[in-house]
Amino acid sequence: MSSYHLNRFLFDLKMDGEAYERATGDLDRALGRYELSADETEAIKQGDPRKLRQLGAHGMLALYVLRLNPEFQRNIYWSQK
């Protein structure tokens, strides 16, 4: 299985402000825009970068799933591109 859509979601989460707003507003709807497996969707919802890496996500991009965690949303690091 290709990990393109998984990496595309994570890249969009990092670089596209509108994609980030969609994901923080309604994650299920935002994920519906990508062809993700059930395992990929679950790992994103759990906010688990290690699991995402095992599923084929690029190591650096996998960390951006943490932006969905409210604890990290105010951290200046995650607002940088």
PEFENRA-V510865 format. One record per backbone hydrogen bond with DSSP energy under -0.5 kcal/mol. NH is the residue of the N-H (numbers start at 1). CO is the residue of the C=O. If there is no record, write none. Layout:
[[NH;CO] [NH;CO]]
This chain:
[[7;3] [8;4] [9;5] [10;6] [11;7] [12;8] [13;9] [14;10] [15;11] [16;12] [17;15] [20;16] [21;17] [22;18] [23;19] [24;20] [25;21] [26;22] [30;26] [31;27] [32;28] [33;30] [34;31] [36;34] [41;37] [42;38] [43;39] [44;40] [45;41] [46;42] [47;43] [47;44] [48;43] [49;47] [52;48] [53;49] [54;50] [55;51] [56;53] [57;52] [62;58] [63;59] [63;60] [64;61] [65;62] [66;63] [67;64] [68;65] [69;66] [72;69] [73;69] [75;72] [78;75] [79;75] [79;76] [80;76] [80;77]]
